[in-house]
């Protein structure tokens, strides 16, 4: 009886020893993996952050008005118009005719100035609103991007700090992973809102067009009236 | 189908890549402008330099049917990507001849020509008295339209998607 008990105990002991032997490599492997995490978390985080930086929305440059071109066109028109006035004065030289041409000239110049003022106001309003929208768009996207970058950076810093403090690497790794998942799922870009900003630009362009077309139409009406008045005075 | 469409379609249908002067001389200024706008949209042309050794009577150009949302009328633009540098260089000839002939390179793509104002004839008669003023408004309107279109192009800079979170790899 005693001998059989001893045999049984020996068998249990051998089995238990074998079990421990079987378990040892995996737990050692897990420990090694966790230790590796601490060794590489800094480098991989920086690579990740670097890639994230490269994915950031490019800065949108502010649009500017090409005033030189408009000024040049207007100056050329002004010169041409002065020539036409001179020809009128030469052709219709009586005092009465001169007064009529003076009036015509004043009417045309006023109409031109008014059209240009209204046009310039529409242009300035448009570019100002477009730049605001584009800037706002960039800020919106940029804010979300910076938020997620900051979260990843913070998770990386925390993991590095905990590794240095000797916190269990398995715990640090799990916490780091959770932080990244949280940052990832928290990253939101409201595409609908951003698309609506783009559509708003079309609407602003249309408003600008209507203002410019309206000013142009008023101008055409004014110059036609001025012409009719001049024609009746000169004939 | 407009004139430019017909010319391009003719070359596509006949698998031609040779555009001779007889084809382009019938083009109107508006057609040329359209070609120029197509060229401007082709980013691959940005770094092209025109060679001094251009032939005078004929030149090769590659025409490729494709679409581009910004070219609403022709829905085609010139493509150079698949034909190597030789084609690119000879294609530059076409551009140079067209653009040189119409003075397109003298100003930015969004600028209209001032020539119309310069060529207005005013004989001093009351009948033509408003000619300058009306031409003035017409030319300025064209420039203003180009300016508006150019500014609203900022939309292409406004990206509404981001793949930033795809870079985050929590399983390394």
Contacts between the chains, C-beta under 8 A, distances in Angstrom:
chain1	res1	chain2	res2	distance
A	40	B	172	7.4
A	44	B	169	7.8
A	44	B	172	5.0
A	48	B	167	6.1
A	48	B	168	6.5
A	48	B	169	6.4
A	51	B	167	4.5
A	52	B	164	5.5
A	52	B	167	5.1
A	52	B	168	7.5
A	55	B	162	6.8
A	55	B	163	5.9
A	55	B	164	4.5
A	55	B	167	6.1
A	56	B	164	7.2
A	57	B	159	5.5
A	57	B	162	6.9
A	58	B	157	7.1
A	58	B	159	7.7
A	60	B	154	6.5
A	60	B	157	4.7
A	60	B	158	6.8
A	61	B	157	7.7
A	63	B	150	7.9
A	63	B	151	4.9
A	63	B	154	5.8
A	65	B	147	7.0
A	66	B	108	7.8
A	66	B	110	7.2
A	66	B	111	7.4
A	66	B	147	6.2
A	69	B	107	7.9
A	69	B	111	5.3
A	69	B	143	6.1
A	69	B	147	7.8
A	70	B	140	7.1
A	70	B	143	6.3
A	70	B	144	7.7
A	70	B	147	7.7
A	72	B	114	6.7
A	73	B	112	7.8
A	73	B	114	5.8
A	73	B	117	7.0
A	73	B	136	7.8
A	73	B	139	5.9
A	73	B	140	5.6
A	73	B	143	5.9
A	74	B	136	7.7
A	74	B	140	7.1
A	76	B	114	5.5
A	76	B	117	4.8
A	76	B	118	7.0
A	77	B	117	5.5
A	77	B	132	6.7
A	77	B	133	7.9
A	77	B	135	7.6
A	77	B	136	3.7
A	77	B	139	7.4
A	77	B	140	7.5
A	80	B	117	5.6
A	80	B	118	7.6
A	80	B	120	6.1
A	80	B	122	7.4
A	80	B	132	4.8
A	80	B	135	8.0
A	80	B	136	7.5
A	81	B	132	4.7
A	81	B	133	6.4
A	81	B	136	7.0
A	83	B	122	6.4
A	83	B	132	7.8
A	84	B	122	4.0
A	84	B	124	7.2
A	84	B	128	7.8
A	84	B	129	6.8
A	84	B	131	7.3
A	84	B	132	4.9
A	87	B	122	5.8
A	87	B	123	7.0
A	87	B	124	3.0
A	88	B	124	5.6
A	88	B	126	7.7
A	88	B	129	6.6
A	90	B	124	6.3
A	91	B	124	4.4
A	91	B	125	7.2
A	104	B	129	7.3
A	108	B	130	7.9
A	108	B	133	5.8
A	111	B	133	7.8
A	112	B	133	6.8
A	112	B	136	7.4
A	115	B	137	6.9
A	119	B	140	7.5
A	119	B	144	6.7
A	123	B	144	7.1
A	123	B	147	7.1
A	126	B	148	6.9
A	126	B	151	6.8
A	127	B	151	5.7
A	130	B	151	5.6
A	130	B	152	6.9
A	130	B	154	6.0
A	134	B	154	5.0
A	134	B	157	6.9
A	134	B	158	6.1
A	137	B	158	4.7
A	138	B	158	7.8
A	141	B	159	7.1
A	141	B	162	6.6
A	144	B	162	7.5
A	145	B	162	6.6
A	145	B	164	5.6
A	148	B	164	6.2
A	148	B	165	6.4
A	148	B	168	7.5
A	149	B	164	7.9
A	152	B	168	6.4
A	176	B	170	7.7
A	177	B	170	4.6
A	177	B	171	7.4
A	180	B	168	5.5
A	180	B	169	7.8
A	180	B	170	3.8
A	181	B	170	5.4
A	183	B	165	7.8
A	183	B	168	6.5
A	184	B	165	4.8
A	184	B	168	4.7
A	184	B	170	7.1
A	187	B	162	7.8
A	187	B	164	6.5
A	187	B	165	4.2
A	189	B	160	7.2
A	189	B	161	6.7
A	189	B	162	5.0
A	191	B	160	4.8
A	191	B	161	6.4
A	194	B	158	6.8
A	194	B	160	4.0
A	195	B	160	5.5
A	197	B	158	6.7
A	198	B	155	4.8
A	198	B	158	5.5
A	198	B	160	7.3
A	201	B	152	5.3
A	201	B	154	7.0
A	201	B	155	5.5
A	202	B	152	7.1
A	204	B	152	7.9
A	205	B	148	5.5
A	205	B	149	8.0
A	205	B	151	7.9
A	205	B	152	4.8
A	208	B	148	5.8
A	209	B	145	7.8
A	209	B	148	6.7
A	212	B	141	7.1
A	212	B	144	5.7
A	216	B	137	5.6
A	216	B	141	6.2
A	219	B	133	7.8
A	219	B	137	5.9
A	220	B	134	7.1
A	220	B	137	7.1
A	223	B	130	5.0
A	223	B	133	5.1
A	223	B	134	6.9
A	224	B	130	7.2
A	226	B	130	7.9
A	227	B	126	7.3
A	227	B	129	5.5
A	227	B	130	5.0
A	230	B	126	6.0
A	230	B	129	6.4
A	231	B	126	4.9
A	231	B	129	7.9
A	234	B	126	5.5
A	235	B	126	7.4
